[in-house]
Amino acid sequence: MSHLVFDAPRVAEAYDAARPEYPAALYDALSELSGTALDGALVVDVGAGTGISSRGLMERGARVVAADLAGHMLAYFSGASVLADGNVLPFRDGSADLVTYAQAWHWLDPKSSIDEAMRVARHAVAGWWNSVDTAKADWLAECQVRLSGVPGYTGPEGRDLPAIARAMAEAGLDVHDRWVHWTRHVAIETFLTNLRSHSYMARLDPARADELIERERTEVLRVFPGGDLVVPMRVYLAVGRKGPAE
Ligand SMILES: C[S@@+](CC[C@H](N)C(=O)[O-])C[C@H]1O[C@@H](n2cnc3c(N)ncnc32)[C@H](O)[C@@H]1O
């Protein structure tokens, strides 16, 4: 599937408005597993999109350069950014402390992306993915079953997450990974907009997408009649260290 699905005003707007942020514990784990304090670190955030991960890193004191191929996504980010392919980064060897992929590595070439990240990063390469935790709520599991008929839908995580850990290990990195659990409190409209921002929904005929969204609204409101949802979430984080942090 092409990443170009994100480079459209409607998708970028839905993405920025409704995709979940990452919990504080994720950034703590990134710092711990990479052996790198985020405060003052120079980070290249590849597949930065609208800047959800880049802003999270900056809030913790990192200096971030956001890199993405989708101009419509990067337009939502007001910090330093570059239109660039993560498989061929326009940065000098060892010019960053960390290279990160938040919710993004699965769009890149599994080998050349890691080779490039290792060339640019002095300390570590890291990838993470937020997903709903279907094991913690029956209503979420039922939601996933309903979505399973949508072409391109590949489950709550959307992909074989530890693949990044394997790719890092094969490239010679010292890999550490962790699941971080958290809870998202979110209004029904944001939950549904988030659903719309996924690539499998963005590719549907708009009338079919509207129909699916309305079906989800009806089903989810049965569980949360007031429209305030409590969503169990989890983040998978993999960090590949180049060696002892300086
Ligand atoms: C799901 S979004 C993740 C955005 C953000 N990091 C976040 O945490 O929400 C994935 C992003 O990866 C970008 N992308 C896909 N392939 C890419 C590539 N080869 N180089 C750079 N960015 C790419 C897409 O344009 C999209 O903005």
The ligand as a Gaussian input file, in Angstrom:
#p B3LYP/6-31G(d) Opt

LIG

0 1
 C        0.848000       7.035000      10.216000
 S        1.769000       8.505000       9.883000
 C        2.694000       8.787000      11.379000
 C        2.810000      10.248000      11.777000
 C        3.448000      10.590000      13.113000
 N        4.806000      10.103000      13.243000
 C        2.634000      10.172000      14.309000
 O        3.186000       9.663000      15.248000
 O        1.417000      10.353000      14.302000
 C        2.969000       7.830000       8.792000
 C        3.727000       8.882000       8.021000
 O        4.821000       8.278000       7.350000
 C        5.021000       8.987000       6.140000
 N        5.858000       8.195000       5.234000
 C        5.532000       7.074000       4.568000
 N        6.566000       6.634000       3.843000
 C        7.584000       7.505000       4.040000
 C        8.915000       7.587000       3.542000
 N        9.437000       6.684000       2.720000
 N        9.678000       8.619000       3.978000
 C        9.184000       9.542000       4.824000
 N        7.924000       9.508000       5.331000
 C        7.136000       8.503000       4.929000
 C        3.605000       9.236000       5.638000
 O        3.569000      10.285000       4.684000
 C        2.881000       9.583000       6.934000
 O        2.859000      10.960000       7.189000

